[in-house]
Amino acid sequence: MTTGTGARLVGLMLVGVLAGCQAKYESDARVRAATQNAETAATRAETAAHRAEQAVAKAEAAADRAERVVQKMESGPEHARRRR
């Protein structure tokens, strides 16, 4: 093997190693990005679920108030509030 051929072979091997390192780096970057996206999506889902729970609680409270108003109205005028 001549010096020129050996240098080319070493150069090709070095390019292959660098390409492999680059591919691993890009793969790791994709995994990190996907993980961050998943974590962000999970946080947003938790926030949305919390807001939905709050909305349900408010709707239940409103329904309870409406039910009390209906009960007062059904009990007759003697139990209704007077407005001044």
C-alpha positions as a Markdown table, in Angstrom:
| # | Residue | x | y | z |
|---|---|---|---|---|
| 1 | Met | 0.0 | 0.0 | 0.0 |
| 2 | Thr | 1.4 | 3.4 | -0.9 |
| 3 | Thr | 1.4 | 6.5 | 1.2 |
| 4 | Gly | -1.2 | 8.2 | -1.0 |
| 5 | Thr | -3.6 | 5.2 | -0.8 |
| 6 | Gly | -3.1 | 4.9 | 3.0 |
| 7 | Ala | -3.9 | 8.6 | 3.5 |
| 8 | Arg | -7.0 | 8.3 | 1.3 |
| 9 | Leu | -8.1 | 5.3 | 3.3 |
| 10 | Val | -7.5 | 7.1 | 6.6 |
| 11 | Gly | -9.3 | 10.1 | 5.2 |
| 12 | Leu | -12.3 | 8.0 | 4.2 |
| 13 | Met | -12.4 | 6.4 | 7.6 |
| 14 | Leu | -12.3 | 9.8 | 9.2 |
| 15 | Val | -15.2 | 11.0 | 7.1 |
| 16 | Gly | -17.2 | 7.9 | 8.0 |
| 17 | Val | -16.6 | 8.4 | 11.7 |
| 18 | Leu | -17.5 | 12.1 | 11.5 |
| 19 | Ala | -20.7 | 11.2 | 9.5 |
| 20 | Gly | -21.6 | 8.7 | 12.2 |
| 21 | Cys | -21.0 | 11.2 | 14.9 |
| 22 | Gln | -23.1 | 13.8 | 13.1 |
| 23 | Ala | -25.9 | 11.2 | 12.6 |
| 24 | Lys | -25.9 | 10.3 | 16.3 |
| 25 | Tyr | -25.9 | 14.0 | 17.2 |
| 26 | Glu | -28.9 | 14.7 | 14.9 |
| 27 | Ser | -30.7 | 11.6 | 16.3 |
| 28 | Asp | -30.1 | 12.8 | 19.9 |
| 29 | Ala | -31.3 | 16.3 | 19.0 |
| 30 | Arg | -34.5 | 14.8 | 17.4 |
| 31 | Val | -35.1 | 12.7 | 20.6 |
| 32 | Arg | -34.6 | 15.8 | 22.8 |
| 33 | Ala | -37.0 | 17.8 | 20.6 |
| 34 | Ala | -39.6 | 15.1 | 20.6 |
| 35 | Thr | -39.4 | 14.7 | 24.4 |
| 36 | Gln | -39.7 | 18.5 | 24.9 |
| 37 | Asn | -42.7 | 18.5 | 22.6 |
| 38 | Ala | -44.4 | 15.7 | 24.5 |
| 39 | Glu | -43.7 | 17.4 | 27.8 |
| 40 | Thr | -45.2 | 20.6 | 26.5 |
| 41 | Ala | -48.3 | 18.8 | 25.2 |
| 42 | Ala | -48.7 | 17.0 | 28.5 |
| 43 | Thr | -48.5 | 20.3 | 30.4 |
| 44 | Arg | -51.1 | 21.9 | 28.1 |
| 45 | Ala | -53.4 | 18.9 | 28.5 |
| 46 | Glu | -53.2 | 19.1 | 32.2 |
| 47 | Thr | -54.0 | 22.8 | 32.1 |
| 48 | Ala | -56.9 | 22.2 | 29.8 |
| 49 | Ala | -58.2 | 19.4 | 32.1 |
| 50 | His | -57.9 | 21.8 | 35.1 |
| 51 | Arg | -59.9 | 24.4 | 33.3 |
| 52 | Ala | -62.5 | 21.9 | 32.3 |
| 53 | Glu | -62.9 | 20.8 | 35.9 |
| 54 | Gln | -63.3 | 24.4 | 37.0 |
| 55 | Ala | -65.9 | 24.9 | 34.3 |
| 56 | Val | -67.8 | 21.8 | 35.5 |
| 57 | Ala | -67.7 | 23.1 | 39.1 |
| 58 | Lys | -69.1 | 26.5 | 38.0 |
| 59 | Ala | -71.8 | 24.8 | 35.9 |
| 60 | Glu | -72.8 | 22.6 | 38.8 |
| 61 | Ala | -73.0 | 25.6 | 41.1 |
| 62 | Ala | -75.1 | 27.5 | 38.6 |
| 63 | Ala | -77.4 | 24.5 | 38.3 |
| 64 | Asp | -77.8 | 24.3 | 42.1 |
| 65 | Arg | -78.6 | 28.0 | 42.3 |
| 66 | Ala | -81.2 | 27.6 | 39.5 |
| 67 | Glu | -82.7 | 24.6 | 41.2 |
| 68 | Arg | -83.1 | 26.6 | 44.5 |
| 69 | Val | -84.8 | 29.5 | 42.5 |
| 70 | Val | -87.2 | 27.0 | 40.9 |
| 71 | Gln | -88.0 | 25.4 | 44.3 |
| 72 | Lys | -88.7 | 28.9 | 45.8 |
| 73 | Met | -90.9 | 29.7 | 42.9 |
| 74 | Glu | -92.8 | 26.4 | 43.2 |
| 75 | Ser | -93.3 | 26.9 | 47.0 |
| 76 | Gly | -95.5 | 29.9 | 46.3 |
| 77 | Pro | -95.5 | 33.6 | 46.5 |
| 78 | Glu | -95.4 | 33.7 | 50.3 |
| 79 | His | -91.8 | 32.4 | 50.2 |
| 80 | Ala | -90.6 | 34.6 | 47.3 |
| 81 | Arg | -88.4 | 37.5 | 48.1 |
| 82 | Arg | -89.7 | 41.0 | 47.9 |
| 83 | Arg | -87.8 | 43.5 | 45.8 |
| 84 | Arg | -87.8 | 47.1 | 46.8 |
